[in-house]
């Protein structure tokens, strides 16, 4: 059993390693926030791993994305066309 664990433990170790690089949430009093941020981190790392596996083998003129570059690209796509400025309602005079 120990030999089997040592042979197959690489996936969990890589996930914890990647998750620890750019942790989104912090521990706090609200347990559900910790769980939500943990699931978000797992989803981001899993998506990164799947993207890396899907693009193999890479062309010789292309480099693999780093985890930070991938996370930034996902965040930019999620926040695309978002503006925090409030717009005036049409037909209403200020």
KEFIKOL-48915 format. One record per atom (N, C-alpha, C, CB): residue in three letters; atom name; x, y, z. Coordinates in nm, 2 decimals, decimal comma. Each point is the difference from the previous one (the first is absolute). Glycine has a CB too. Layout:
% residues N
@bamar Ala	tike CA	c1 X	c2 Y	c3 Z
...
***
This chain:
% residues 94
@bamar Unk	tike N	c1 0,08	c2 -0,12	c3 0,00
@bamar Unk	tike CA	c1 -0,08	c2 0,12	c3 0,00
@bamar Unk	tike C	c1 0,09	c2 0,13	c3 0,00
@bamar Unk	tike CB	c1 -0,18	c2 -0,13	c3 0,12
@bamar Unk	tike N	c1 0,29	c2 0,13	c3 -0,04
@bamar Unk	tike CA	c1 0,08	c2 0,11	c3 0,00
@bamar Unk	tike C	c1 0,07	c2 0,02	c3 -0,13
@bamar Unk	tike CB	c1 0,04	c2 -0,03	c3 0,24
@bamar Unk	tike N	c1 0,01	c2 -0,07	c3 -0,30
@bamar Unk	tike CA	c1 0,06	c2 0,01	c3 -0,13
@bamar Unk	tike C	c1 -0,09	c2 0,05	c3 -0,11
@bamar Unk	tike CB	c1 0,15	c2 -0,19	c3 0,06
@bamar Unk	tike N	c1 -0,28	c2 0,15	c3 -0,06
@bamar Unk	tike CA	c1 -0,10	c2 0,05	c3 -0,09
@bamar Unk	tike C	c1 -0,03	c2 0,15	c3 0,03
@bamar Unk	tike CB	c1 -0,10	c2 -0,23	c3 -0,01
@bamar Unk	tike N	c1 0,10	c2 0,27	c3 0,13
@bamar Unk	tike CA	c1 -0,02	c2 0,14	c3 0,03
@bamar Unk	tike C	c1 0,11	c2 0,08	c3 -0,05
@bamar Unk	tike CB	c1 -0,13	c2 -0,06	c3 0,21
@bamar Unk	tike N	c1 0,25	c2 0,02	c3 -0,18
@bamar Unk	tike CA	c1 0,12	c2 0,08	c3 -0,04
@bamar Unk	tike C	c1 0,01	c2 0,01	c3 -0,16
@bamar Unk	tike CB	c1 0,12	c2 -0,08	c3 0,21
@bamar Unk	tike N	c1 -0,16	c2 -0,03	c3 -0,27
@bamar Unk	tike CA	c1 0,00	c2 0,01	c3 -0,15
@bamar Unk	tike C	c1 -0,10	c2 0,09	c3 -0,06
@bamar Unk	tike CB	c1 0,08	c2 -0,23	c3 0,01
@bamar Unk	tike N	c1 -0,20	c2 0,25	c3 0,06
@bamar Unk	tike CA	c1 -0,10	c2 0,08	c3 -0,06
@bamar Unk	tike C	c1 -0,03	c2 0,13	c3 0,07
@bamar Unk	tike CB	c1 -0,10	c2 -0,21	c3 -0,07
@bamar Unk	tike N	c1 0,18	c2 0,25	c3 0,16
@bamar Unk	tike CA	c1 -0,03	c2 0,12	c3 0,08
@bamar Unk	tike C	c1 0,04	c2 0,13	c3 -0,07
@bamar Unk	tike CB	c1 0,04	c2 -0,13	c3 0,20
@bamar Unk	tike N	c1 0,02	c2 0,13	c3 -0,31
@bamar Unk	tike CA	c1 0,04	c2 0,12	c3 -0,07
@bamar Unk	tike C	c1 -0,11	c2 0,10	c3 -0,03
@bamar Unk	tike CB	c1 0,18	c2 -0,14	c3 -0,09
@bamar Unk	tike N	c1 -0,30	c2 0,09	c3 0,05
@bamar Unk	tike CA	c1 -0,11	c2 0,09	c3 -0,04
@bamar Unk	tike C	c1 -0,04	c2 0,09	c3 0,12
@bamar Unk	tike CB	c1 -0,07	c2 -0,17	c3 -0,17
@bamar Unk	tike N	c1 0,05	c2 0,11	c3 0,29
@bamar Unk	tike CA	c1 -0,04	c2 0,08	c3 0,11
@bamar Unk	tike C	c1 0,11	c2 0,10	c3 0,04
@bamar Unk	tike CB	c1 -0,14	c2 -0,19	c3 0,08
@bamar Unk	tike N	c1 0,26	c2 0,15	c3 -0,08
@bamar Unk	tike CA	c1 0,11	c2 0,09	c3 0,03
@bamar Unk	tike C	c1 0,01	c2 0,11	c3 -0,09
@bamar Unk	tike CB	c1 0,12	c2 -0,19	c3 0,10
@bamar Unk	tike N	c1 -0,13	c2 0,17	c3 -0,23
@bamar Unk	tike CA	c1 0,00	c2 0,11	c3 -0,10
@bamar Unk	tike C	c1 -0,12	c2 0,09	c3 0,02
@bamar Unk	tike CB	c1 0,12	c2 -0,15	c3 -0,16
@bamar Unk	tike N	c1 -0,23	c2 0,10	c3 0,19
@bamar Unk	tike CA	c1 -0,12	c2 0,09	c3 0,02
@bamar Unk	tike C	c1 0,03	c2 0,09	c3 0,12
@bamar Unk	tike CB	c1 -0,15	c2 -0,18	c3 -0,10
@bamar Unk	tike N	c1 0,19	c2 0,12	c3 0,21
@bamar Unk	tike CA	c1 0,03	c2 0,08	c3 0,12
@bamar Unk	tike C	c1 0,11	c2 0,11	c3 -0,03
@bamar Unk	tike CB	c1 -0,07	c2 -0,20	c3 0,15
@bamar Unk	tike N	c1 0,17	c2 0,16	c3 -0,23
@bamar Unk	tike CA	c1 0,11	c2 0,09	c3 -0,03
@bamar Unk	tike C	c1 -0,05	c2 0,11	c3 -0,09
@bamar Unk	tike CB	c1 0,16	c2 -0,19	c3 0,01
@bamar Unk	tike N	c1 -0,24	c2 0,16	c3 -0,11
@bamar Unk	tike CA	c1 -0,05	c2 0,11	c3 -0,08
@bamar Unk	tike C	c1 -0,10	c2 0,09	c3 0,07
@bamar Unk	tike CB	c1 0,03	c2 -0,15	c3 -0,20
@bamar Unk	tike N	c1 -0,11	c2 0,09	c3 0,29
@bamar Unk	tike CA	c1 -0,10	c2 0,07	c3 0,07
@bamar Unk	tike C	c1 0,07	c2 0,10	c3 0,10
@bamar Unk	tike CB	c1 -0,16	c2 -0,19	c3 -0,02
@bamar Unk	tike N	c1 0,27	c2 0,15	c3 0,07
@bamar Unk	tike CA	c1 0,07	c2 0,09	c3 0,10
@bamar Unk	tike C	c1 0,07	c2 0,12	c3 -0,06
@bamar Unk	tike CB	c1 0,03	c2 -0,21	c3 0,13
@bamar Unk	tike N	c1 0,00	c2 0,21	c3 -0,26
@bamar Unk	tike CA	c1 0,07	c2 0,11	c3 -0,07
@bamar Unk	tike C	c1 -0,08	c2 0,13	c3 0,01
@bamar Unk	tike CB	c1 0,11	c2 -0,17	c3 -0,15
@bamar Unk	tike N	c1 -0,24	c2 0,16	c3 0,11
@bamar Unk	tike CA	c1 -0,08	c2 0,12	c3 -0,01
@bamar Unk	tike C	c1 -0,13	c2 -0,03	c3 0,07
@bamar Unk	tike CB	c1 0,11	c2 0,08	c3 -0,22
@bamar Unk	tike N	c1 -0,11	c2 -0,08	c3 0,35
@bamar Unk	tike CA	c1 -0,12	c2 -0,03	c3 0,08
@bamar Unk	tike C	c1 -0,10	c2 0,12	c3 -0,01
@bamar Unk	tike CB	c1 0,13	c2 -0,16	c3 0,15
@bamar Unk	tike N	c1 -0,25	c2 0,14	c3 -0,17
@bamar Unk	tike CA	c1 -0,10	c2 0,11	c3 -0,02
@bamar Unk	tike C	c1 -0,06	c2 0,04	c3 0,14
@bamar Unk	tike CB	c1 -0,05	c2 -0,08	c3 -0,23
@bamar Unk	tike N	c1 0,00	c2 -0,01	c3 0,30
@bamar Unk	tike CA	c1 -0,07	c2 0,03	c3 0,13
@bamar Unk	tike C	c1 0,09	c2 -0,01	c3 0,12
@bamar Unk	tike CB	c1 -0,21	c2 -0,08	c3 -0,11
@bamar Unk	tike N	c1 0,15	c2 0,12	c3 0,22
@bamar Unk	tike CA	c1 0,07	c2 -0,02	c3 0,13
@bamar Unk	tike C	c1 -0,09	c2 -0,07	c3 0,10
@bamar Unk	tike CB	c1 0,14	c2 0,21	c3 -0,04
@bamar Unk	tike N	c1 -0,09	c2 -0,27	c3 0,14
@bamar Unk	tike CA	c1 -0,08	c2 -0,06	c3 0,10
@bamar Unk	tike C	c1 -0,06	c2 0,11	c3 0,08
@bamar Unk	tike CB	c1 0,15	c2 -0,20	c3 0,01
@bamar Unk	tike N	c1 -0,28	c2 0,18	c3 0,03
@bamar Unk	tike CA	c1 -0,07	c2 0,10	c3 0,08
@bamar Unk	tike C	c1 -0,11	c2 -0,06	c3 0,08
@bamar Unk	tike CB	c1 0,06	c2 0,17	c3 -0,17
@bamar Unk	tike N	c1 -0,15	c2 -0,09	c3 0,22
@bamar Unk	tike CA	c1 -0,11	c2 -0,05	c3 0,08
@bamar Unk	tike C	c1 -0,11	c2 -0,06	c3 -0,08
@bamar Unk	tike CB	c1 0,06	c2 0,18	c3 0,16
@bamar Unk	tike N	c1 -0,07	c2 -0,14	c3 -0,28
@bamar Unk	tike CA	c1 -0,10	c2 -0,05	c3 -0,09
@bamar Unk	tike C	c1 0,05	c2 -0,13	c3 -0,07
@bamar Unk	tike CB	c1 -0,10	c2 0,23	c3 -0,04
@bamar Unk	tike N	c1 0,06	c2 -0,34	c3 0,08
@bamar Unk	tike CA	c1 0,05	c2 -0,13	c3 -0,05
@bamar Unk	tike C	c1 -0,04	c2 -0,02	c3 -0,15
@bamar Unk	tike CB	c1 -0,01	c2 -0,10	c3 0,23
@bamar Unk	tike N	c1 -0,10	c2 0,16	c3 -0,27
@bamar Unk	tike CA	c1 -0,05	c2 -0,02	c3 -0,13
@bamar Unk	tike C	c1 0,09	c2 0,07	c3 -0,10
@bamar Unk	tike CB	c1 -0,23	c2 -0,03	c3 0,08
@bamar Unk	tike N	c1 0,29	c2 0,15	c3 -0,04
@bamar Unk	tike CA	c1 0,09	c2 0,07	c3 -0,09
@bamar Unk	tike C	c1 0,13	c2 -0,08	c3 -0,02
@bamar Unk	tike CB	c1 -0,10	c2 0,22	c3 0,08
@bamar Unk	tike N	c1 0,15	c2 -0,28	c3 0,03
@bamar Unk	tike CA	c1 0,12	c2 -0,08	c3 -0,01
@bamar Unk	tike C	c1 -0,02	c2 -0,12	c3 -0,10
@bamar Unk	tike CB	c1 0,06	c2 0,07	c3 0,23
@bamar Unk	tike N	c1 -0,18	c2 -0,13	c3 -0,22
@bamar Unk	tike CA	c1 -0,03	c2 -0,11	c3 -0,09
@bamar Unk	tike C	c1 -0,02	c2 0,05	c3 -0,14
@bamar Unk	tike CB	c1 -0,11	c2 -0,12	c3 0,19
@bamar Unk	tike N	c1 0,04	c2 0,23	c3 -0,21
@bamar Unk	tike CA	c1 -0,02	c2 0,06	c3 -0,13
@bamar Unk	tike C	c1 0,14	c2 0,03	c3 -0,07
@bamar Unk	tike CB	c1 -0,23	c2 0,09	c3 0,07
@bamar Unk	tike N	c1 0,31	c2 -0,02	c3 0,00
@bamar Unk	tike CA	c1 0,13	c2 0,04	c3 -0,05
@bamar Unk	tike C	c1 0,09	c2 -0,12	c3 -0,03
@bamar Unk	tike CB	c1 -0,01	c2 0,21	c3 0,12
@bamar Unk	tike N	c1 0,00	c2 -0,31	c3 -0,04
@bamar Unk	tike CA	c1 0,07	c2 -0,13	c3 -0,02
@bamar Unk	tike C	c1 -0,04	c2 -0,07	c3 -0,13
@bamar Unk	tike CB	c1 0,03	c2 -0,02	c3 0,25
@bamar Unk	tike N	c1 -0,16	c2 0,02	c3 -0,27
@bamar Unk	tike CA	c1 -0,06	c2 -0,07	c3 -0,12
@bamar Unk	tike C	c1 0,04	c2 0,09	c3 -0,12
@bamar Unk	tike CB	c1 -0,19	c2 -0,10	c3 0,13
@bamar Unk	tike N	c1 0,19	c2 0,23	c3 -0,12
@bamar Unk	tike CA	c1 0,04	c2 0,08	c3 -0,11
@bamar Unk	tike C	c1 0,15	c2 -0,02	c3 -0,04
@bamar Unk	tike CB	c1 -0,17	c2 0,17	c3 0,07
@bamar Unk	tike N	c1 0,25	c2 -0,18	c3 0,04
@bamar Unk	tike CA	c1 0,15	c2 -0,03	c3 -0,03
@bamar Unk	tike C	c1 0,02	c2 -0,14	c3 -0,07
@bamar Unk	tike CB	c1 0,06	c2 0,14	c3 0,20
@bamar Unk	tike N	c1 -0,14	c2 -0,24	c3 -0,15
@bamar Unk	tike CA	c1 0,01	c2 -0,13	c3 -0,06
@bamar Unk	tike C	c1 -0,04	c2 0,00	c3 -0,14
@bamar Unk	tike CB	c1 -0,04	c2 -0,10	c3 0,22
@bamar Unk	tike N	c1 -0,07	c2 0,17	c3 -0,25
@bamar Unk	tike CA	c1 -0,05	c2 0,01	c3 -0,14
@bamar Unk	tike C	c1 0,10	c2 0,07	c3 -0,09
@bamar Unk	tike CB	c1 -0,23	c2 0,01	c3 0,09
@bamar Unk	tike N	c1 0,30	c2 0,10	c3 -0,04
@bamar Unk	tike CA	c1 0,09	c2 0,07	c3 -0,08
@bamar Unk	tike C	c1 0,12	c2 -0,09	c3 -0,03
@bamar Unk	tike CB	c1 -0,07	c2 0,22	c3 0,10
@bamar Unk	tike N	c1 0,12	c2 -0,29	c3 0,00
@bamar Unk	tike CA	c1 0,12	c2 -0,08	c3 -0,02
@bamar Unk	tike C	c1 -0,03	c2 -0,12	c3 -0,10
@bamar Unk	tike CB	c1 0,08	c2 0,06	c3 0,23
@bamar Unk	tike N	c1 -0,20	c2 -0,12	c3 -0,21
@bamar Unk	tike CA	c1 -0,04	c2 -0,11	c3 -0,09
@bamar Unk	tike C	c1 -0,02	c2 0,05	c3 -0,14
@bamar Unk	tike CB	c1 -0,11	c2 -0,11	c3 0,19
@bamar Unk	tike N	c1 0,05	c2 0,23	c3 -0,21
@bamar Unk	tike CA	c1 -0,01	c2 0,05	c3 -0,13
@bamar Unk	tike C	c1 0,14	c2 0,03	c3 -0,07
@bamar Unk	tike CB	c1 -0,22	c2 0,10	c3 0,07
@bamar Unk	tike N	c1 0,31	c2 -0,05	c3 0,01
@bamar Unk	tike CA	c1 0,14	c2 0,02	c3 -0,05
@bamar Unk	tike C	c1 0,06	c2 -0,13	c3 -0,04
@bamar Unk	tike CB	c1 0,02	c2 0,20	c3 0,15
@bamar Unk	tike N	c1 -0,03	c2 -0,30	c3 -0,07
@bamar Unk	tike CA	c1 0,06	c2 -0,13	c3 -0,03
@bamar Unk	tike C	c1 -0,06	c2 -0,06	c3 -0,13
@bamar Unk	tike CB	c1 0,04	c2 -0,04	c3 0,24
@bamar Unk	tike N	c1 -0,18	c2 0,05	c3 -0,25
@bamar Unk	tike CA	c1 -0,06	c2 -0,05	c3 -0,12
@bamar Unk	tike C	c1 0,04	c2 0,08	c3 -0,13
@bamar Unk	tike CB	c1 -0,20	c2 -0,07	c3 0,14
@bamar Unk	tike N	c1 0,22	c2 0,20	c3 -0,12
@bamar Unk	tike CA	c1 0,04	c2 0,08	c3 -0,12
@bamar Unk	tike C	c1 0,14	c2 -0,04	c3 -0,04
@bamar Unk	tike CB	c1 -0,14	c2 0,19	c3 0,08
@bamar Unk	tike N	c1 0,23	c2 -0,21	c3 0,02
@bamar Unk	tike CA	c1 0,14	c2 -0,04	c3 -0,03
@bamar Unk	tike C	c1 0,00	c2 -0,14	c3 -0,07
@bamar Unk	tike CB	c1 0,08	c2 0,13	c3 0,19
@bamar Unk	tike N	c1 -0,17	c2 -0,22	c3 -0,15
@bamar Unk	tike CA	c1 0,00	c2 -0,13	c3 -0,06
@bamar Unk	tike C	c1 -0,07	c2 0,00	c3 -0,14
@bamar Unk	tike CB	c1 -0,01	c2 -0,10	c3 0,23
@bamar Unk	tike N	c1 -0,08	c2 0,19	c3 -0,25
@bamar Unk	tike CA	c1 -0,07	c2 0,01	c3 -0,13
@bamar Unk	tike C	c1 0,08	c2 0,06	c3 -0,10
@bamar Unk	tike CB	c1 -0,21	c2 0,02	c3 0,12
@bamar Unk	tike N	c1 0,31	c2 0,06	c3 -0,09
@bamar Unk	tike CA	c1 0,09	c2 0,06	c3 -0,10
@bamar Unk	tike C	c1 0,13	c2 -0,07	c3 -0,02
@bamar Unk	tike CB	c1 -0,10	c2 0,21	c3 0,07
@bamar Unk	tike N	c1 0,11	c2 -0,33	c3 -0,03
@bamar Unk	tike CA	c1 0,12	c2 -0,08	c3 -0,02
@bamar Unk	tike C	c1 -0,01	c2 -0,07	c3 -0,13
@bamar Unk	tike CB	c1 0,03	c2 -0,03	c3 0,24
@bamar Unk	tike N	c1 0,07	c2 0,01	c3 -0,31
@bamar Unk	tike CA	c1 0,13	c2 0,06	c3 0,01
@bamar Unk	tike C	c1 0,00	c2 0,15	c3 -0,06
@bamar Unk	tike CB	c1 0,11	c2 -0,23	c3 -0,02
@bamar Unk	tike N	c1 -0,04	c2 0,31	c3 0,09
@bamar Unk	tike CA	c1 0,00	c2 0,14	c3 -0,05
@bamar Unk	tike C	c1 0,09	c2 0,02	c3 -0,12
@bamar Unk	tike CB	c1 -0,04	c2 0,07	c3 0,24
@bamar Unk	tike N	c1 0,00	c2 0,02	c3 -0,33
@bamar Unk	tike CA	c1 0,09	c2 0,04	c3 -0,11
@bamar Unk	tike C	c1 0,13	c2 0,05	c3 0,05
@bamar Unk	tike CB	c1 -0,20	c2 0,05	c3 -0,15
@bamar Unk	tike N	c1 0,30	c2 -0,06	c3 0,08
@bamar Unk	tike CA	c1 0,14	c2 0,04	c3 0,04
@bamar Unk	tike C	c1 0,01	c2 0,15	c3 0,03
@bamar Unk	tike CB	c1 0,09	c2 -0,19	c3 -0,13
@bamar Unk	tike N	c1 -0,18	c2 0,27	c3 0,07
@bamar Unk	tike CA	c1 0,01	c2 0,15	c3 0,01
@bamar Unk	tike C	c1 -0,10	c2 0,05	c3 0,11
@bamar Unk	tike CB	c1 0,06	c2 0,02	c3 -0,23
@bamar Unk	tike N	c1 -0,12	c2 -0,11	c3 0,31
@bamar Unk	tike CA	c1 -0,10	c2 0,04	c3 0,10
@bamar Unk	tike C	c1 0,04	c2 -0,06	c3 0,14
@bamar Unk	tike CB	c1 -0,18	c2 0,00	c3 -0,18
@bamar Unk	tike N	c1 0,17	c2 0,09	c3 0,28
@bamar Unk	tike CA	c1 0,03	c2 -0,04	c3 0,14
@bamar Unk	tike C	c1 -0,13	c2 -0,03	c3 0,07
@bamar Unk	tike CB	c1 0,21	c2 0,14	c3 0,00
@bamar Unk	tike N	c1 -0,20	c2 -0,23	c3 0,10
@bamar Unk	tike CA	c1 -0,11	c2 -0,03	c3 0,09
@bamar Unk	tike C	c1 -0,03	c2 0,12	c3 0,09
@bamar Unk	tike CB	c1 0,06	c2 -0,25	c3 -0,01
@bamar Unk	tike N	c1 -0,19	c2 0,27	c3 0,03
@bamar Unk	tike CA	c1 -0,04	c2 0,11	c3 0,09
@bamar Unk	tike C	c1 0,04	c2 -0,03	c3 0,14
@bamar Unk	tike CB	c1 -0,19	c2 0,06	c3 -0,15
@bamar Unk	tike N	c1 0,23	c2 0,04	c3 0,23
@bamar Unk	tike CA	c1 0,02	c2 -0,02	c3 0,14
@bamar Unk	tike C	c1 -0,14	c2 0,00	c3 0,07
@bamar Unk	tike CB	c1 0,23	c2 0,11	c3 -0,01
@bamar Unk	tike N	c1 -0,23	c2 -0,15	c3 0,14
@bamar Unk	tike CA	c1 -0,13	c2 0,00	c3 0,07
@bamar Unk	tike C	c1 -0,05	c2 0,14	c3 0,02
@bamar Unk	tike CB	c1 0,07	c2 -0,21	c3 0,12
@bamar Unk	tike N	c1 0,02	c2 0,30	c3 -0,09
@bamar Unk	tike CA	c1 -0,04	c2 0,14	c3 0,02
@bamar Unk	tike C	c1 -0,06	c2 0,06	c3 -0,13
@bamar Unk	tike CB	c1 0,18	c2 0,02	c3 0,17
@bamar Unk	tike N	c1 -0,11	c2 -0,04	c3 -0,28
@bamar Unk	tike CA	c1 -0,06	c2 0,05	c3 -0,13
@bamar Unk	tike C	c1 -0,13	c2 -0,06	c3 -0,03
@bamar Unk	tike CB	c1 0,23	c2 0,02	c3 -0,09
@bamar Unk	tike N	c1 -0,25	c2 -0,15	c3 0,12
@bamar Unk	tike CA	c1 -0,13	c2 -0,06	c3 -0,02
@bamar Unk	tike C	c1 -0,11	c2 0,06	c3 0,09
@bamar Unk	tike CB	c1 0,12	c2 -0,22	c3 -0,07
@bamar Unk	tike N	c1 -0,09	c2 0,23	c3 0,20
@bamar Unk	tike CA	c1 -0,09	c2 0,06	c3 0,09
@bamar Unk	tike C	c1 -0,04	c2 0,14	c3 -0,04
@bamar Unk	tike CB	c1 0,10	c2 -0,14	c3 0,19
@bamar Unk	tike N	c1 0,00	c2 0,22	c3 -0,23
@bamar Unk	tike CA	c1 -0,03	c2 0,14	c3 -0,04
@bamar Unk	tike C	c1 -0,09	c2 0,00	c3 -0,13
@bamar Unk	tike CB	c1 0,22	c2 0,08	c3 0,10
@bamar Unk	tike N	c1 -0,20	c2 -0,17	c3 -0,19
@bamar Unk	tike CA	c1 -0,08	c2 -0,01	c3 -0,12
@bamar Unk	tike C	c1 -0,14	c2 -0,03	c3 0,04
@bamar Unk	tike CB	c1 0,20	c2 -0,07	c3 -0,14
@bamar Unk	tike N	c1 -0,22	c2 -0,03	c3 0,23
@bamar Unk	tike CA	c1 -0,14	c2 -0,04	c3 0,04
@bamar Unk	tike C	c1 -0,06	c2 0,12	c3 0,07
@bamar Unk	tike CB	c1 0,07	c2 -0,24	c3 0,03
@bamar Unk	tike N	c1 0,00	c2 0,31	c3 0,06
@bamar Unk	tike CA	c1 -0,06	c2 0,12	c3 0,07
@bamar Unk	tike C	c1 -0,04	c2 0,11	c3 -0,10
@bamar Unk	tike CB	c1 0,14	c2 -0,06	c3 0,20
@bamar Unk	tike N	c1 -0,06	c2 0,08	c3 -0,30
@bamar Unk	tike CA	c1 -0,03	c2 0,10	c3 -0,10
@bamar Unk	tike C	c1 -0,13	c2 -0,04	c3 -0,08
@bamar Unk	tike CB	c1 0,25	c2 0,07	c3 -0,02
@bamar Unk	tike N	c1 -0,26	c2 -0,19	c3 -0,01
@bamar Unk	tike CA	c1 -0,12	c2 -0,05	c3 -0,07
@bamar Unk	tike C	c1 -0,12	c2 0,01	c3 0,08
@bamar Unk	tike CB	c1 0,14	c2 -0,15	c3 -0,14
@bamar Unk	tike N	c1 -0,13	c2 0,12	c3 0,27
@bamar Unk	tike CA	c1 -0,11	c2 0,01	c3 0,09
@bamar Unk	tike C	c1 -0,05	c2 0,14	c3 0,03
@bamar Unk	tike CB	c1 0,08	c2 -0,21	c3 0,11
@bamar Unk	tike N	c1 0,01	c2 0,30	c3 -0,12
@bamar Unk	tike CA	c1 -0,03	c2 0,14	c3 0,03
@bamar Unk	tike C	c1 -0,01	c2 0,09	c3 -0,13
@bamar Unk	tike CB	c1 0,12	c2 -0,02	c3 0,22
@bamar Unk	tike N	c1 -0,13	c2 -0,05	c3 -0,33
@bamar Unk	tike CA	c1 -0,01	c2 0,07	c3 -0,13
@bamar Unk	tike C	c1 -0,13	c2 0,09	c3 0,00
@bamar Unk	tike CB	c1 0,13	c2 -0,18	c3 -0,11
@bamar Unk	tike N	c1 -0,11	c2 0,30	c3 0,07
@bamar Unk	tike CA	c1 -0,11	c2 0,10	c3 -0,02
@bamar Unk	tike C	c1 -0,07	c2 0,03	c3 0,14
@bamar Unk	tike CB	c1 -0,03	c2 -0,09	c3 -0,23
@bamar Unk	tike N	c1 0,10	c2 0,07	c3 0,34
@bamar Unk	tike CA	c1 -0,06	c2 0,04	c3 0,12
@bamar Unk	tike C	c1 0,05	c2 0,14	c3 0,04
@bamar Unk	tike CB	c1 -0,01	c2 -0,24	c3 0,08
@bamar Unk	tike N	c1 -0,08	c2 0,32	c3 -0,04
@bamar Unk	tike CA	c1 0,04	c2 0,13	c3 0,05
@bamar Unk	tike C	c1 -0,07	c2 0,03	c3 0,13
@bamar Unk	tike CB	c1 0,03	c2 0,08	c3 -0,24
@bamar Unk	tike N	c1 0,05	c2 -0,02	c3 0,33
@bamar Unk	tike CA	c1 -0,06	c2 0,03	c3 0,13
@bamar Unk	tike C	c1 -0,07	c2 0,14	c3 0,00
@bamar Unk	tike CB	c1 0,18	c2 -0,14	c3 0,11
@bamar Unk	tike N	c1 -0,16	c2 0,21	c3 -0,22
@bamar Unk	tike CA	c1 -0,07	c2 0,14	c3 -0,01
@bamar Unk	tike C	c1 -0,15	c2 -0,02	c3 -0,02
@bamar Unk	tike CB	c1 0,21	c2 0,10	c3 -0,10
@bamar Unk	tike N	c1 -0,28	c2 -0,02	c3 0,18
@bamar Unk	tike CA	c1 -0,14	c2 0,00	c3 -0,02
@bamar Unk	tike C	c1 -0,04	c2 0,08	c3 -0,11
@bamar Unk	tike CB	c1 -0,03	c2 -0,03	c3 0,24
@bamar Unk	tike N	c1 -0,06	c2 -0,02	c3 -0,32
@bamar Unk	tike CA	c1 -0,06	c2 0,07	c3 -0,12
@bamar Unk	tike C	c1 -0,13	c2 0,07	c3 0,04
@bamar Unk	tike CB	c1 0,12	c2 -0,16	c3 -0,16
@bamar Unk	tike N	c1 -0,14	c2 0,28	c3 0,10
@bamar Unk	tike CA	c1 -0,13	c2 0,07	c3 0,02
@bamar Unk	tike C	c1 -0,11	c2 -0,08	c3 -0,07
@bamar Unk	tike CB	c1 0,12	c2 0,22	c3 0,03
@bamar Unk	tike N	c1 -0,23	c2 -0,23	c3 0,03
@bamar Unk	tike CA	c1 -0,11	c2 -0,06	c3 -0,07
@bamar Unk	tike C	c1 -0,05	c2 0,08	c3 -0,11
@bamar Unk	tike CB	c1 -0,07	c2 -0,11	c3 0,21
@bamar Unk	tike N	c1 0,02	c2 0,05	c3 -0,32
@bamar Unk	tike CA	c1 -0,04	c2 0,08	c3 -0,11
@bamar Unk	tike C	c1 -0,14	c2 0,07	c3 0,03
@bamar Unk	tike CB	c1 0,12	c2 -0,16	c3 -0,15
@bamar Unk	tike N	c1 -0,13	c2 0,28	c3 0,11
@bamar Unk	tike CA	c1 -0,12	c2 0,07	c3 0,02
@bamar Unk	tike C	c1 -0,01	c2 0,07	c3 0,14
@bamar Unk	tike CB	c1 -0,10	c2 -0,16	c3 -0,16
@bamar Unk	tike N	c1 0,20	c2 0,15	c3 0,24
@bamar Unk	tike CA	c1 -0,01	c2 0,06	c3 0,13
@bamar Unk	tike C	c1 0,10	c2 0,11	c3 0,01
@bamar Unk	tike CB	c1 -0,06	c2 -0,22	c3 0,11
@bamar Unk	tike N	c1 0,01	c2 0,34	c3 -0,07
@bamar Unk	tike CA	c1 0,09	c2 0,12	c3 0,00
@bamar Unk	tike C	c1 0,07	c2 0,00	c3 0,14
@bamar Unk	tike CB	c1 -0,15	c2 0,13	c3 -0,16
@bamar Unk	tike N	c1 0,28	c2 -0,10	c3 0,16
@bamar Unk	tike CA	c1 0,07	c2 0,01	c3 0,13
@bamar Unk	tike C	c1 -0,04	c2 0,12	c3 0,08
@bamar Unk	tike CB	c1 0,18	c2 -0,12	c3 -0,10
***
